[in-house]
Amino acid sequence: MANEVSACEKYIVIGLGLGYHIMELLNRFPESYVIVFESEINLIKLSMKYQNWTKYLQSRQLEIVYHPDIAELMKQTGYLQQPYELLVHYPTVQAVDDEKIRQLLEDFFMIISSMREQKTFLDSNFSKLSKMHLPECGVLKPLFSKKNVVIVGAGYL
């Protein structure tokens, strides 16, 4: 997980699991603050058994927030001060019982994962296109008004 993530002051992670991904994040970014939302109390207990969180909890670098309802946990992200990086532990997503919430989290996970994996290409593409000083797409609207049009964009290669 941490290889795909850039440094940030605050991370919110949905899903504790056994905590290996959290430990990697804390060790990679020791100046960061990590809040973990977990809806399975037994996973918190197992994580406490297999990971030594003492240093991180005492230094207040780590906070674990529990609520049995994942929807309630998700609502709490809206109350937190921005900016923060939201990370999703995919095995946790797969265990969500509520189909609607699970689908939203899966969609979020896929979009963010794709963006992180393609970041270099996206940044390069943006840079090259910006230097071309192309007109905004809205300028084309009058040219195609009342016509059947399909716009396919592949970006700069």
C-alpha positions as CSV (number, residue, x, y, z in Angstrom):
1,M,0.0,0.0,0.0
2,A,2.6,2.6,1.0
3,N,4.5,2.3,-2.2
4,E,1.5,3.7,-4.1
5,V,0.8,6.5,-1.5
6,S,2.5,9.8,-1.3
7,A,3.4,11.6,1.9
8,C,0.5,13.4,3.6
9,E,-0.1,14.9,7.1
10,K,-3.2,12.8,7.7
11,Y,-4.5,9.5,6.4
12,I,-7.9,8.0,6.9
13,V,-7.9,4.2,6.3
14,I,-11.1,2.3,5.9
15,G,-10.3,-1.2,7.3
16,L,-7.8,-2.4,9.8
17,G,-7.5,-6.1,8.9
18,L,-4.5,-7.5,10.9
19,G,-2.8,-4.1,10.5
20,Y,0.1,-4.9,8.3
21,H,-0.8,-2.1,5.8
22,I,-1.2,0.3,8.7
23,M,2.2,-0.6,10.1
24,E,3.8,-0.1,6.7
25,L,2.1,3.3,6.4
26,L,3.2,4.4,9.9
27,N,6.8,3.3,9.3
28,R,7.0,4.9,5.9
29,F,5.6,8.2,6.9
30,P,6.5,8.6,10.6
31,E,5.4,12.3,10.7
32,S,1.9,11.4,9.6
33,Y,-1.3,10.9,11.6
34,V,-3.4,7.9,10.8
35,I,-7.0,7.3,11.6
36,V,-8.3,3.8,11.0
37,F,-12.1,3.1,10.7
38,E,-13.0,-0.5,11.5
39,S,-16.4,-2.1,11.9
40,E,-15.3,-5.5,13.0
41,I,-14.4,-5.6,16.7
42,N,-12.8,-9.1,16.3
43,L,-10.3,-7.7,13.7
44,I,-9.3,-5.0,16.1
45,K,-8.7,-7.6,18.8
46,L,-6.7,-9.8,16.4
47,S,-4.7,-6.9,15.3
48,M,-3.9,-5.9,18.9
49,K,-2.7,-9.5,19.4
50,Y,-0.4,-9.6,16.3
51,Q,0.8,-6.0,16.1
52,N,2.5,-3.9,18.7
53,W,0.6,-0.6,18.4
54,T,1.9,0.8,21.7
55,K,4.4,3.3,20.3
56,Y,1.9,4.7,17.8
57,L,-1.0,4.9,20.1
58,Q,1.0,6.5,22.9
59,S,2.5,9.1,20.5
60,R,-1.0,9.8,19.2
61,Q,0.2,9.0,15.7
62,L,-2.5,6.4,15.4
63,E,-6.2,6.4,16.2
64,I,-8.5,3.4,15.7
65,V,-12.2,4.3,15.5
66,Y,-14.7,1.5,15.9
67,H,-18.4,1.3,15.0
68,P,-20.3,-1.8,14.1
69,D,-22.1,0.0,11.3
70,I,-19.7,0.7,8.4
71,A,-22.2,3.4,7.1
72,E,-21.9,5.3,10.4
73,L,-18.1,5.1,10.2
74,M,-18.2,6.5,6.6
75,K,-20.3,9.4,7.8
76,Q,-17.6,10.4,10.3
77,T,-15.1,11.1,7.5
78,G,-17.3,14.2,6.7
79,Y,-16.6,15.7,10.1
80,L,-12.9,15.5,9.9
81,Q,-10.7,18.5,9.1
82,Q,-9.3,18.3,5.6
83,P,-6.9,17.7,4.0
84,Y,-6.5,14.0,4.4
85,E,-5.7,11.0,2.1
86,L,-8.5,8.4,2.2
87,L,-7.2,4.9,1.8
88,V,-9.3,1.7,1.5
89,H,-8.2,-1.7,2.6
90,Y,-9.7,-3.9,-0.1
91,P,-10.3,-7.0,2.0
92,T,-12.4,-4.9,4.3
93,V,-14.5,-3.7,1.3
94,Q,-15.2,-7.2,0.3
95,A,-16.5,-8.0,3.8
96,V,-19.1,-5.1,3.8
97,D,-22.6,-6.6,4.0
98,D,-24.4,-3.5,2.7
99,E,-24.4,-4.0,-1.1
100,K,-24.8,-0.3,-1.9
101,I,-21.9,0.8,0.4
102,R,-19.7,-2.1,-0.8
103,Q,-20.3,-1.0,-4.4
104,L,-19.4,2.6,-3.6
105,L,-16.2,1.6,-1.8
106,E,-15.2,-0.8,-4.6
107,D,-15.8,1.9,-7.2
108,F,-13.7,4.4,-5.1
109,F,-11.0,1.8,-4.6
110,M,-10.8,1.0,-8.3
111,I,-10.7,4.7,-9.4
112,I,-8.1,5.7,-6.9
113,S,-5.9,2.6,-7.5
114,S,-6.0,3.3,-11.2
115,M,-5.1,6.9,-10.8
116,R,-2.2,6.0,-8.5
117,E,-0.9,3.4,-10.9
118,Q,-1.2,5.7,-13.9
119,K,-0.1,8.9,-12.1
120,T,3.2,9.3,-14.1
121,F,1.3,8.9,-17.4
122,L,-1.5,11.2,-16.4
123,D,0.9,13.9,-15.2
124,S,3.0,13.6,-18.4
125,N,-0.1,13.7,-20.5
126,F,-1.4,16.8,-18.7
127,S,1.9,18.6,-19.1
128,K,2.2,17.9,-22.8
129,L,-1.4,18.9,-23.5
130,S,-1.1,22.1,-21.4
131,K,1.9,23.2,-23.5
132,M,-0.2,22.8,-26.7
133,H,-2.6,25.6,-25.6
134,L,-5.6,23.8,-27.0
135,P,-9.0,25.4,-26.9
136,E,-11.5,24.3,-24.3
137,C,-13.9,21.6,-25.4
138,G,-16.8,24.0,-25.0
139,V,-15.6,26.0,-28.0
140,L,-16.5,23.1,-30.2
141,K,-20.2,23.0,-29.0
142,P,-21.6,25.4,-31.7
143,L,-19.9,23.4,-34.4
144,F,-21.8,20.3,-33.5
145,S,-25.0,21.7,-32.3
146,K,-28.0,19.6,-33.3
147,K,-25.8,16.9,-34.8
148,N,-25.2,13.3,-33.7
149,V,-21.6,13.2,-32.6
150,V,-19.5,10.7,-30.7
151,I,-16.3,12.2,-29.1
152,V,-13.5,9.8,-28.5
153,G,-10.5,11.0,-26.5
154,A,-7.3,9.1,-26.2
155,G,-5.1,11.9,-25.0
156,Y,-1.6,12.7,-26.1
157,L,0.6,9.6,-26.7
